[in-house]
């Protein structure tokens, strides 16, 4: 990270850590308060290092509702190492599933910035020698990664683990798609309600390869988390019980191991920016491509690269895809396979081993991690089982499960999860049906106004236009559940639970003058996934004329946090970061 971007407080944390409390008598009032809160027992304890637990426990998110229990384990384990332990809980954590389908989803992506800023605030105000992040879900995980590189003192991340699948291999997306089946008359309301009562059985991040589990898994390869961080289930099955709230002993063991590793990182002064570089970002994208992860990972990894001061071009993803086989498909791409199945056959290490053994991958096994090198993990992992994790030779596709498309409506790129697209939809041409919000589009879909062959365009849902780039899970799941063969194109984003020809992150967005905002009903949209192209069948002259007649965008929010966010947020191809630059 460029030093000019670091404020004096963070520079002090990096240089002195808890040493600031030992600088003289003027620091004794602070020590007095540490005694009052029980972090130290006497002034003599100031000689010991300080470590901080940053937990995101909340009962508003199933992936976080058990983090108080894991946090207690973490605190007890750290205290065995003769360190002073601070324990902080951050707010602003959002469950995308609960926020979905109403205005609240606009707060989801902005919460990534709030959470990273909270961590900076906590550690900037209370300097510490090392910290550990305990989180789980969509924006919390990337926020903790961003904070790790921003603060750049010894740190490690550990997650609460994925949820087990529900009855009949169901999960949250089963319910969203059930809404589409219900609206098209394929199931009764009672069936939908029964599905909603059984699809999510207990604690954990939703069971498929959605954004939370994708980001937890990528942490292993970025080098910020221990092996198995992404796949060990949060709970274990208890025979005869529908609700699975008993925490998995393997997850508890991982939390304890993470505590010990943090002490190692602190003693050896190993920091996040000693680990993260362009090669480790490539490694993360390779895993993402191999497992067909959420398109949101692209957004978050670009933001991480920016936070670390690493230049990273979006089109590099297509180059990596050429040499990375898609060896795994997990729900929603393969609805019967969930994270617990991946864990059972070898986790992320087995996926990477399959890709590496194929001989084409650009995977760098020498990359540093909090546990050694990536090779220490991958080469010791099981071989692919052949069914859940395939070999590179028998992969689902010989190119990765994500792609970046460019064209006259996405000059700076757009992202599609190819692993979730049926082969007959890779080449598509259809008439545009244009909507200026997710709500408009969802109403049309649920009222059967979207038909096979349509190209549904949702504008003004980007980082600035939304604001907040809300996920399009409700409309995509409704289309999928209704069995409609249509394309969906937006400057917004999709849930990791999305499948189908769904193209998001269209940049520049409509609110910034992007061409997606110039499309009209009836325009012909052409998509060729193999050629990485997306275009509207219009001349440059016609687009220029439409631009002249287009009224300037007016923000949808007049005040509050979202208005400030909309003012500073950059486009999706830059990771939707906040910046003072225009």
Steps between C-alpha positions, in 0.01 A plus 500: 500500500630846414621672815323825401168318553585412861402738776729568793290292739539182297870570448531519879321168544737340250814639665414482869195281554427472871835669568310829519365392841854466634627843398472667838290607796261693275363164377406374848143638487442273201652207687265575788205454265645174369502372857141616541388303196691188605743483208799535734523434875793727583733756343758222467276336237571789262825327413307224325390534136141596421289311247150596391211278400267670252176303498190565288259306720134585452178303517382679184704266278493117522867489403581716804252389764754259652807723478465600865571137591797479263620838627504367856712205384733737319545726802571208733752353256686829451524560874706181529781679316575768761350786302247769592182434304262769386166384362303734275172439320426693182160608371362560153498131408217416261332177393448537126223242502299695758579833330405360158196625313460836673687830541722351768713320240641836396689504830673167439800590283555833680526302826833363374646849532335563838643181646854559373482854638380371838797265524738781409330714765524236772867424440598858421352616831618200704837398349568128515778267391286257300133433431273219388177542306208267572227530238306312238271667250497693177645844574650428840766265361638734230479791744726311740746419220504868398563604861784248527698661218401855594630466857777252409596360837506123570147373441301191407138432409281207606140438399197352673457243221232409246147385579396140450253430220132472587246226435535334158824685428333840513643840591406867497500515120246218494263738677572794268446278197192358670351849486539487121333158485218624721444815289480285184252261664735202524468458877246598766567761770500230770783318317696824481452563872610146587810551286576825683475321835749224415754634246729675751542272804737697722809714549740577217540689176250374241590150385598545133787670320346840555694818577570434869638151444687613190677775697568272799653248261710758317650603835684169510668578167557871550696383804290675764326193647589143589422195284138381530383848600245503219361149519476359856127527584395728783296227668478124511188298432313378804289194430128558539529879511388732223683802643877462488640732767778284648832650398729274302804396712718528187403866467589557866839334442562729201428806713748379761761436230445851363568645846832319522591607150433864581755480780750351252436782252545760775824353631642470149365840387324354196252755363225482235699700245784250538251248362273681255628583152386462140593131494290424808209690343547286188492190721172615652347560159620157385314335788197716420510388137555136594200493734271739309466734796280804540545791258522719811846363565620701199369818658661422836837386370530816288423706811762303697759564229424871516521504879842334478621736226528216246408579140265233367311507169161336471580342163779297667220270616437383142868415459499288815177332390669363187732283709267417792258211476161524671526180706221565750139604486324571826147626568348693331683376187460141622212516751565163665863586597577723799801616700479202735556275196807699397633473853447123502714443188794729579397865509671777306831316503353215296349744250834675452686170481270390218565821309876493565532135399340590167825670405356817344431707810696812589460418869801617702566245775787707639263776608524590870208443735432521872567124514818485287474474122203409285687188394517382863122471479428402140756224450391321818131517409298202370474426131165587338230244578375517140136567583478814714847626407601392152846474351609772257476247216135424580403851610157652455675739262863553408468872566416659835150558635507882479545730202528872429303621199572823311305687234316819415283476814789392724806691386671445836372146541222289648506168686317170446514175697547263206483192723135582561408555133345223289702419188216601267504854644869576437396663172191717540304761310177652628287812527560730793243557771628795699435570869646779711508308826505148640148551634360583154667195349385263777140619469510434126648151546251399770214628281620281210602793278847355436510220243750259346753683284470835678802704606403656832695822557509643854657848511590742776588227751878555493714626789401863437160448340344258749668624702678202646483256207235277656500133406257369240427164662125552513454555123760242395355236731149585380607452137676173581218371716244577229713315242535809275791500253594866509813712546529749783745789465561764766741757632409356839628169630383149565496275801741211503177300493423614146498269200407551135618752240531782751751771418577757768749771596444669160745790493473789463166493679192687380529764774849587375387533138557138402341367182283252690288805590445577131333168413130513408228236487530292185873560443682182403752373755773265379708290740780259420648360818771304319619814321459704822273749323179686588348763271182683410437493126527875452744723316736732683312785334168387649653459846650848475162650406327325788765627739431861397131460586559323830413697814775518765474238776352617829589304813223290653602592855505861627693451824651271762779246467385372159512851351861538617578155364348582160711814480834324554448149360682394184385258229484121527806449279695678774350284774236757607756662727457840661729767364542877504591481131235582241 
